[in-house]
């Protein structure tokens, strides 16, 4: 597997509140995700994910969160 970093290190790169960072980290813990080699963060108010358990090119969907953008 490519270079892995901790979830906490990856989360430092996204513009959300500390509360949201904690929420995302808690979800990752619950899914057994400790280290990552990729994370996608995007904004689309109209995006609807109907199958939240589906892997998206091997990536786990964590959910929708409020941002500081």
Buried (B, 14 or more C-beta within 10 A) or exposed (E): EEEEBEBEEBBEEBEBEEEBBEBBBEBBEEEEBEBBEEBEBEEEEEEEEEEEEEEEEEEBEBEEBEEEE
